[in-house]
Amino acid sequence: IGLAGADGFGVHLFGGSSAGKTTTANAASSVYGEPDALKLTWYSTALGLVNEAAAHNDGFMPLDEIGQGGNRRAVAESAYALFNGVGKIQGAKEGGNRDLKRWRAMAFSTGEIDLESYIRADGGKINAGQLVRLLNVPISKATEFHGYADGKAHADAMKDGYQNNFGAIGREWIAYLAEHREQVVKIVRDSERRWLSLLPPEASEQVRRVASRFAILDAALRLSSDLTGWDESVSHDALLHSFNAWVSEFGMGNREAKAWVEQATAFLQQFGLSRYLPYPDSDPRDLPIKNLAGYRVTNRVTDVIAFHTWPTVFKDEIAAGANYTAFAQALADAGMLDKPSKGISKKTLSHGGKQCRFVVLSLPIDDSDDEEND
């Protein structure tokens, strides 16, 4: 990643116990040294992991079992900090600032659950930036055991291999990179062009960024084929399989937009019948409504409900934590917001004898059943 001028990133391989995650991580670590001696853990503070990242500058950083991270917030912060490449600015006692730590690291993490589920487990929020830095890839069950009777026999053979043979290929790999710097850059750029050409037009910039990271992995396998003996096309297919598995977790579109649609949908599902007064035919039994969010109007022909929402409720509650204009545009693109040509609200309903401005929302249409029936 240093020779290619790329940012650091990580891969998080997740799946059930005894699925082969730790065996895979140890085999990868054995490229550079004894796996047990190199292994790090998520059970750390964000600062502690940043210090380890600086110590592993331009190197490989194995992190075992994300579930052992006792502090979910620290793990969430680390998913950003590990790959930002710049440490915290800190003042020095004698004046001025301490020297900044800078690094590039490639992390390989494992766990029984993915990063997003882990952080959300106690109410934490995940950002797309974390998910394009540490890439969630579900582990696939092995089907090829290379002459061994079953998966356990194969894993035992791998364990015997990486416990007794390690470090040599890493030195050869680094020596090769040092002697072929121009070729490295050329192969990486070629891989990037190839990977980006595979994406559909609707792929978001976030997906394109991740595709470029898989291109770096692909380039590394192409460049090291003489050391590994692995066929380039087979290696590419394996990475493409993992990329497609990542896409199935993340999606092909903009992740923030998807999260905002889910956030707005959750609000309407939770409060659509309790904080929106029916209009114009309200029942006195509906009153009073605590924390009125707006009015709901049912189309008598289509039965579609429109939620006419006070702009302050939209900005402060529905779009909480986001830029509300970008949030509104994402909902408009998803067909959830009836957006005027300017702004996000428009005069729709009479309230207290005058026309008032509302943000007009609707729940997304779920046509999954129709697709299944078709």
C-alpha positions in Angstrom: 0.0 0.0 0.0 2.9 2.4 0.6 4.5 1.8 -2.8 1.1 2.2 -4.5 0.3 5.4 -2.6 -2.8 3.9 -1.0 -4.4 4.3 2.4 -4.3 1.6 5.0 -7.4 -0.6 5.3 -8.5 -3.9 6.9 -10.5 -7.0 6.2 -12.7 -8.5 8.9 -13.5 -12.1 8.4 -16.5 -13.2 10.4 -18.6 -16.3 10.9 -19.5 -19.0 13.4 -17.0 -20.8 15.7 -14.8 -23.5 14.1 -15.4 -22.0 10.7 -11.7 -21.5 10.0 -11.3 -17.8 10.8 -8.4 -18.2 13.2 -6.7 -20.8 11.0 -6.9 -18.4 8.1 -5.5 -15.5 10.2 -2.6 -17.6 11.5 -1.7 -18.8 8.0 -1.7 -15.2 6.8 0.4 -14.1 9.8 2.9 -16.9 9.2 4.1 -15.0 6.1 5.8 -12.6 8.4 6.6 -14.6 11.5 5.4 -16.8 14.3 1.6 -16.4 14.4 1.2 -16.6 18.2 3.9 -13.9 18.7 2.4 -11.6 16.1 -1.3 -11.9 17.1 -2.9 -8.8 18.5 -6.3 -8.4 20.1 -9.2 -6.0 19.9 -9.2 -6.0 23.7 -7.5 -2.6 23.8 -8.1 1.1 23.9 -8.3 3.1 20.6 -4.9 4.7 21.6 -3.3 1.4 22.2 -4.3 0.1 18.8 -3.1 3.3 17.2 0.3 2.8 18.9 0.4 -0.8 17.5 -0.5 0.5 14.0 2.4 2.9 14.2 4.6 0.0 15.2 3.3 -2.0 12.2 3.9 0.8 9.8 3.8 -0.6 6.2 3.2 -4.0 7.7 0.6 -6.6 8.5 -1.5 -6.3 11.6 -3.5 -9.4 12.7 -6.4 -8.7 15.2 -8.1 -11.8 16.7 -11.7 -12.0 17.8 -13.6 -8.7 17.7 -16.0 -10.0 20.3 -13.2 -9.8 22.9 -13.2 -6.0 22.6 -14.7 -5.1 26.0 -15.5 -1.5 24.9 -17.6 -1.3 21.8 -17.0 2.4 21.6 -13.3 1.9 21.5 -13.6 -0.7 18.7 -15.8 1.8 16.7 -13.2 4.6 17.2 -10.4 2.2 16.3 -12.1 1.3 13.0 -11.5 4.9 12.0 -8.3 5.6 13.8 -6.4 2.5 12.6 -6.6 3.5 9.0 -6.5 7.3 9.2 -2.8 7.1 9.3 -2.3 10.1 11.5 -2.3 10.1 15.3 -3.8 12.6 17.7 -2.3 16.1 18.0 -1.0 16.4 21.6 0.8 19.2 23.3 4.2 18.8 24.9 5.0 19.8 28.5 7.9 22.0 27.4 5.7 23.8 24.8 4.7 23.1 21.3 3.3 19.8 20.1 4.6 16.3 20.2 5.8 14.7 17.0 2.8 13.3 15.1 2.6 9.5 14.6 2.1 8.5 11.0 1.6 5.0 9.6 0.1 2.8 6.9 -1.2 -0.6 8.1 -3.0 -3.5 6.6 -5.2 -5.2 9.3 -6.7 -8.7 9.2 -9.4 -9.1 11.8 -11.6 -12.0 12.8 -14.8 -12.5 14.8 -18.0 -14.4 15.1 -20.0 -11.3 14.2 -19.5 -8.4 11.8 -18.3 -5.0 12.8 -21.7 -3.4 12.3 -23.6 -5.9 14.4 -21.0 -5.7 17.1 -21.2 -1.9 17.5 -25.0 -1.8 17.2 -25.4 -4.5 19.9 -25.6 -1.9 22.7 -27.1 0.9 20.7 -24.0 2.3 19.1 -24.1 3.8 15.6 -22.1 2.7 12.7 -20.9 5.0 9.9 -20.2 4.1 6.3 -16.6 5.4 6.8 -15.9 2.6 9.2 -17.4 -0.1 6.9 -15.2 1.0 3.9 -12.1 1.0 6.1 -12.6 -2.4 7.8 -14.3 -4.6 5.2 -16.8 -7.1 6.5 -16.4 -10.4 4.7 -18.4 -13.5 5.8 -16.3 -16.7 5.8 -17.3 -19.4 3.3 -17.4 -23.0 4.3 -14.4 -24.9 2.8 -15.2 -27.5 0.2 -11.7 -28.4 -1.0 -9.4 -30.2 1.5 -6.4 -30.9 -0.8 -6.2 -34.6 -0.2 -7.2 -34.6 3.4 -10.2 -36.5 4.7 -12.2 -33.6 6.0 -12.0 -30.0 7.2 -10.5 -30.8 10.5 -7.7 -32.9 9.0 -7.0 -30.1 6.6 -7.0 -27.4 9.4 -4.7 -29.6 11.5 -2.3 -29.8 8.6 -2.4 -26.1 8.1 -1.7 -25.6 11.8 1.3 -27.9 11.7 2.5 -26.0 8.7 2.3 -22.4 10.1 3.6 -23.4 13.6 6.8 -24.9 12.1 7.3 -22.7 9.0 7.0 -19.0 9.1 8.7 -15.7 8.2 10.8 -16.9 5.2 8.4 -16.0 2.5 7.8 -12.6 4.0 11.4 -11.7 3.7 11.4 -12.8 0.0 8.3 -10.8 -0.6 9.7 -7.6 0.8 12.9 -8.1 -1.1 10.9 -8.6 -4.3 8.9 -5.4 -3.7 12.1 -3.4 -3.0 13.6 -4.5 -6.4 10.4 -4.0 -8.5 8.9 -0.8 -7.3 7.8 0.4 -10.8 6.3 -2.9 -11.7 4.4 -2.9 -8.4 2.8 0.5 -9.2 2.0 -0.6 -12.8 0.3 -3.8 -11.6 -1.8 -2.0 -9.0 -3.0 0.6 -11.4 -3.8 -2.2 -14.0 -5.8 -4.1 -11.3 -7.7 -1.0 -10.3 -8.8 -0.3 -13.8 -9.9 -3.9 -14.2 -11.8 -4.0 -10.9 -13.6 -0.7 -11.5 -14.6 -1.8 -15.0 -16.5 -4.7 -13.4 -18.8 -2.4 -11.4 -22.3 -1.5 -12.6 -23.0 2.2 -13.3 -25.1 2.5 -10.1 -22.2 1.6 -7.9 -21.6 4.3 -5.3 -18.3 6.0 -4.7 -18.0 4.0 -1.4 -18.3 0.7 -3.4 -15.7 2.0 -5.9 -13.3 2.8 -3.1 -13.6 -0.7 -1.7 -13.2 -2.2 -5.2 -9.9 -0.3 -5.4 -8.9 -1.9 -2.1 -9.7 -5.4 -3.5 -7.6 -4.4 -6.5 -4.6 -3.9 -4.2 -5.1 -7.4 -2.8 -5.5 -8.8 -6.4 -2.3 -7.0 -7.4 -0.4 -8.5 -4.4 -1.5 -12.0 -5.4 -0.4 -11.4 -9.0 2.9 -10.1 -8.0 3.6 -12.9 -5.5 2.5 -15.8 -7.8 6.1 -17.1 -8.1 6.2 -17.3 -4.3 2.8 -18.8 -3.7 2.5 -21.0 -6.8 -1.1 -19.9 -7.0 -2.8 -19.4 -10.4 -3.6 -15.7 -11.1 -7.1 -16.4 -12.4 -8.0 -18.6 -9.5 -6.7 -16.0 -7.1 -8.8 -13.3 -8.8 -11.9 -15.5 -8.7 -11.4 -16.0 -5.0 -11.1 -12.3 -4.3 -14.1 -11.6 -6.5 -16.1 -14.1 -4.4 -15.1 -12.2 -1.3 -15.9 -8.8 -2.8 -19.4 -10.1 -3.8 -19.9 -11.3 -0.3 -18.9 -7.9 1.0 -21.4 -6.2 -1.4 -24.1 -8.5 -0.2 -23.5 -7.1 3.3 -22.9 -3.5 2.4 -25.0 -2.9 -0.7 -24.1 -1.4 -4.1 -25.5 2.1 -3.3 -24.5 4.9 -0.9 -24.6 3.4 2.6 -25.4 6.7 4.3 -28.5 7.2 2.0 -29.6 3.6 2.9 -29.1 4.3 6.6 -31.1 7.6 6.4 -34.0 5.9 4.6 -34.0 3.3 7.4 -33.8 6.0 10.0 -36.8 7.9 8.6 -38.8 4.7 8.1 -38.2 3.7 11.7 -39.5 7.1 12.9 -42.7 6.9 10.8 -43.3 3.3 11.8 -42.9 4.1 15.5 -44.8 7.4 15.6 -47.0 7.5 12.5 -50.1 6.6 14.4 -49.3 8.3 17.7 -47.8 11.7 16.9 -49.6 12.5 13.6 -53.2 13.7 13.9 -55.5 12.5 11.2 -56.4 15.3 8.7 -59.0 16.7 8.0 -61.3 14.2 9.9 -59.7 14.0 13.3 -61.6 12.3 16.2 -61.8 14.3 19.4 -60.7 11.0 21.1 -57.3 11.4 19.4 -56.6 14.6 21.4 -54.5 15.7 23.0 -51.5 14.5 21.1 -48.2 14.8 23.0 -45.3 16.1 20.9 -47.4 16.6 17.8 -45.1 15.8 14.8 -47.6 16.7 12.1 -50.7 15.4 10.3 -51.4 12.2 8.4 -53.6 12.4 5.3 -54.9 9.2 3.7 -55.5 9.2 0.0 -59.1 7.9 -0.3 -58.3 6.2 -3.7 -55.0 4.6 -3.1 -55.0 4.4 0.7 -51.5 5.7 0.7 -50.7 7.8 3.8 -48.8 11.1 3.6 -47.2 12.3 6.8 -47.1 16.1 6.7 -44.3 16.8 9.2 -43.4 20.0 10.9 -39.9 21.1 9.5 -38.5 21.4 13.1 -39.4 17.8 13.8 -37.9 16.7 10.6 -34.6 18.5 11.2 -34.2 17.8 14.9 -35.7 14.3 15.2 -36.0 12.4 11.9 -32.8 13.7 10.4 -30.9 13.8 13.8 -27.2 13.3 13.4 -27.1 14.2 9.7 -27.1 17.2 7.4 -30.9 17.6 7.0 -30.8 18.8 3.4 -28.7 15.8 2.3 -31.0 13.6 4.4 -34.0 15.0 2.6 -32.5 14.5 -0.8 -31.8 10.9 0.0 -35.4 10.4 1.0 -36.6 12.2 -2.2 -34.4 9.9 -4.3 -36.0 6.9 -2.5 -39.5 8.2 -3.2 -40.2 8.9 0.5 -40.2 12.7 0.4 -42.3 15.0 -1.9 -39.6 17.5 -2.4 -40.4 21.0 -3.9 -38.0 22.6 -6.4 -36.5 24.7 -3.6 -36.0 23.7 0.0 -37.6 20.7 1.6 -41.0 21.9 2.8 -44.0 23.4 1.1 -47.4 24.8 2.0 -49.8 21.9 2.1 -52.4 22.0 5.0 -54.3 24.7 6.8 -53.5 25.0 10.5 -55.1 27.6 12.7 -56.7 29.3 9.7 -53.5 29.6 7.6 -51.5 27.5 5.2 -48.5 26.1 6.9 -45.3 24.5 5.5 -44.7 20.9 6.0 -42.2 18.2 5.0 -44.3 15.6 3.2 -43.2 12.1 3.8 -44.5 8.6 3.1 -43.4 5.1 3.9 -41.4 3.3 1.2 -43.4 0.7 -0.8 -42.3 -2.8 0.0 -42.7 -4.8 -3.2 -40.6 -7.8 -2.0 -43.7 -10.0 -1.9 -44.7 -9.1 -5.4 -41.2 -10.0 -6.6 -41.4 -13.3 -4.9 -44.8 -14.0 -6.4 -43.5 -13.1 -9.8 
